[in-house]
Amino acid sequence: MASSDFIDELKLYVSAGQGGPGVVHFRREKLVPKGGPDGGDGGRGGHIILRGNQQLSTLLHLKHKKHILAEHGKPGEGGKRTGASGHDIVLEVPLGTLVTDAESSQKLIEITHEGQQAILMQGGRGGQGNVHFKSATQQTPRHAQPGEPGQESLVKLELKLLADVGLVGLPNAGKSTLLSVISAAKPQIAAYPFTTLVPNLGVVAYREGNSFVMADIPGIMEGAASGKGLGTRFLRHIERNSILLLIIAADTPDIPLTYATLIQELKTYNPELLDKERLLVISKVDLLDQASMKKLATTLPKHIAPVFIAALTGQGLDLLKDAIWKLLHPSKP
């Protein structure tokens, strides 16, 4: 997917339909000249509804729909007939879409699973017809209610990818190569920084037909949490990951410093990210000889067990999947 096709944040003005007015009407038939009021109620205004669609991975299809207006309800009719409701508008969104009020930032809706539906803006109720206002002292009421206005607001849609595992690392750490080898995803790969400009998702097959979802986001650099490089635009996509894989290339000059930089950026962006389970993955170990590997092992952080991999040769990938599965399902063998 080209970066210009990946939209993970946008604003929409959404307005539900107004309820139809109730009607003033009296029953008039050949043998019933004074049949009394029979004005029906107005129809409900159309809702604005969100529905989760796992086939979508971006908000691109909504990019040019700046104003979403649902249909108004129809007026009531004689014979106590209720007017037709306005047609609802259903907006399909990717799983992981969070909707907030654009002005107050109040959370409105979060769509997290396939087929989930939620009313974003509710259509107005239809007004009551004059049949409801008949009384002992008022046999011929000549008034009815107007329909209620529908809800409306400027809202912000923000996509946060849903994945079990998030890949975190500096540009060119080997994240995209790992994802392309371990799953069916085909991210763009090249030997220069920021090859990955959009998040990529891949389903990783595991033993006995099991699987988990892995997400690769653009590389983090020092100052990313403050907007440097690709900044905070993509850091949000790891907020929902269960596990974070901190990936550092074996030929990195100062691995402990790089690890500390990644941890600091996560902490600066959202301290709660550090509460997640995480693995330290040393990639590209096929670039080192045995002596260099031994030297490397002495420089690694002591409080976290590393997993050594070489995505291009497949070295360590089964061990990595085992370690991930154990963290995702600690109660299972």
N, C-alpha and C positions, 0 to 999 in steps of 0.2 A: 504494500500500500504506500503510495507516495505521500510525503509529508503534507502536501497541500490538501490531500483527501482525508487527513485525520483531524477531525474537529472534536475536542474533548471539553469544550466550554463555550456556551453561548447564552444570549439573553433573548427572551420572547415576551411579547405582550399577549396575554391570553385573556379572553373574555367569554364567559359562558352566556348562553342565550337568556333573554328576558322572558318571564312567564307571560303567556297570552292573557288578555283581559277577559273577565267574565262578561256575560252579555245580559242586557235587559230585554226580556222577551216574554210574551204572554200567550198562553194557549188559546188559539182561536180556531174553532171548528164550526161546521154548519149548525150542529145541534148544541154546541157548547160555546155560546157567545162570550161568556165571562169565565173562562176556564182557570184563571189565575196565572201566577208567574211560573215560567218553566225555562228560564234562562240558564244555560249550562256554564260550567267553569272553563276558564282558559287552560290551555295545555302548558306543561312544564317546559321551561327553556332548556336547550341542549346543554349537556355537560361537556367539559374538556377532560378527557380521560387519558391516562398514561398506561401503556401495556408493555411488559418486558418481552424482548425478542432476542433470543440468544444468537440469532444469525447476524445481528448487527454488532459492529465493533467500533462505531464512530457516530457522532451526531451530525455528520455531513448532510444527511437528507433533510435536516431541519434548518440548515444554514440560511437559506433564503426565505424562510417562512417567518418573517419578523412579527406579523400580526396573525393570531389564530382566533377566529371569531366563530362561535357556535350559533346555530340557528335559533331564532326566537320561537316561543310557543305560539300556537294558533288561537284565535279567539274562540270562546265557547259558542254554542249554537242553541237554538230553540229545541224544545223537546228534552231538556235536561242533558243535552249531549255535550260532552267535554271536548274541547278543542284538541287537535293533535299536538303531541309534544314535539319540540324542536329536535332535529337530528343531532345526536352526540358526535363529537369529533374525537377519534381515538388516535393518539400519537404513539407510534411504536418507538421504543427507545432501547438502547443496549442495556444489558444487565450491569448493575453498578452505577446507574444514573441517580444522582442526588439532585433534588430540586429545592431551591431556597428562594425566599422573597428577595428580590434584587435590592431593595432599599433597607430592610431591617435585618437581612441575613438569617431570618427565622427558617428553620428546616420545615419543609412542607411534606415532601414525599421522598422515599428511597425505594428504588426498584432493584431487587436483588435476585429474582428467580423467574424462570421462563413462564410466560402466561400471566404473571401477576398483574392485576389491574387495580388502579386507584384513581379516584376522582380528584383531579387537580383543581378545577374550578367548577362549582355547582351551579346548575341552571336555576333561574328564579322560579318560584312556585306560581302557578296560574292563579289569577284572581277568581273569586267566587261570583257566580251568576246571581241574578236577583231572586232565584228560587230559594236561596238560603236566608233571605231577609224578610220573608213573609211572617207575620205574627198576627195575634188576635186583634191588635189595634192597627196593623198596617197590612191590609189584604192585597194591595197592589203596589209593592215596592218598585220604585223606578230608578234604582241605583244598583250598581254592581262594582266589584273591586277591580282595579287595574292589576296587571301582573307585577310580581316582584322583579327587581333587576337581578341579573345573574352576577356571580362573583367575577371580579376582574383584577388583574395584577400584572406587574412586570416581574418575571421570574428568571432565575438563573439556573441553567442546567449544567451540571458538572459531572463528567464521567470519571469514575475511579474503577480501574479494571479489577475484576474479580479473579483472583488466582490463588492457588495454595502456596506457591513459592515465588518470591521475587528476587531477581538477580540484581545485585548492587555492586558497582565497581567503577573505577576510573575509565575514561574513554580508552578503547583498544585493549581492555583487559581480557578479552576472549569470551564475553558473555554471549554475543550473537552466535559465535561458532559453537559454543556449548549447546545453545537452544536448537540450532539447526541439526546437530548430530543426535541429540537425545530425544528429539521430538520430530513431528512432521512439519514444523514451522520452517519457513524459508526467509529469514531476515536477510537484509543486505549486509554483506561482509566485505571488508577491505582493510588494509593495513594502515589506516590513518584514523585520527580521532573523529568522533561524532559521525561515524558511518550510520549508526542507528539514530534516526531523527524522530521516530514514532515508537510507541511501545509495541511489542510483539508478544503474542500468546501462543503457547504450544502445549499440546497434551502429551504427557510422557507415559508410555506404557510401562507397567510394572508386572510383577509376578502374578500368576493365577488370574489374569484378566483385569487386574486392578490398574488404576491410572491416577495421575494427579496433573494439575495445570500449573505451568511455569510461565512467568512473565519477565521479559527483558525490557528494561527501560533505558533511555539514553544515558550515557556515562555521566557520573557525578564528578565534579571537580571542586577544588577548594573554593568556598564562597557560594556554592550552588544554592544553599538554603537562603541566601540573601539575594539571589537572582543572577549570579554570575554564570556565564556559559548558557546552558539551556535552563538554568535556574530552577525555580519551584514548579515550572509548568508540568513536569512529569513526576516529581517526587510524590505527588498525591496518589499516584498509581500503586505505590507499595503500601499505602495505609491499610488496605484490606487483606494483604498477604498474611498467611499464617506463619510462614517461615521466611527469613531473609538469608540469602546466600551472598556473603561478602566475597567477591572474587578478585583476586590479586594475581597478576602474572608473575611467574617464577623469576623472570629477568628484571623485575622492578628493583631499582637501586636501593630503596629503603622500605622494606615491607612493613616493619612496625609503624613507621611514620605514616605510610599510606593507610594502614588499618586504622590508626588513630584519627586520620583525616575523615575517613568514611564515617566512623562512629560520631565524630563531632558534627558533621553535616546532618546526619540523621537526628541527632539530639537537638540541634538548632532549629531544624524544620518542625519536628514534633517529638518531644521527649518520650512519648508513649511508644514510639517505634523501637526504643531500646528494651521494652518489655517483651518483645517478640522473641521467639526462639530463633537462633541464627547459627549458621555454619561458616567457618572460614575455609574457602576453597582456593587452593594454589593451582593456577592453571598453567598451561604451556610447560609442564615439567619435562617434556621431551627435548626442550632446548638446553637442558643442563646435563652434565655428566655426573657420575656417582659422587665424586668428591665435592662438586658444587652443591649437590643435593644435601649432603651431610652438613655442609657449612650453612646452607639455607635453614635447615631444621633448628639450628642453634639460635637463630635470630627471631623466630616466630613468637608471638604472644603466648604466654604460658597458661593462661586461663581458658583457652578455647582450643579444642582438638582440631587440627587441620585435616582436610581431605585433599590429597594430591591427585590431579587429573591431567590428562593430555587429550583434549577433545578429538584432535585429528587422528590419533592412533587408537582411541578408545580406552586408554589406560585409566583405571580408577573410576570409570563411569558406573559400573555395577555397585561398587562400594558407596559412591555418592548417592545413588538411588536408594540403597539400603538405609543410609543415614537419614535421608529426607523422609522416607516412609516411617522410620522409627519415631521421628519427631512429630510427624503428622498423626500417627496412630500409636501412641506410647503404650496403650493397653493391649495391642495386638502383637503376636509373635513376629 
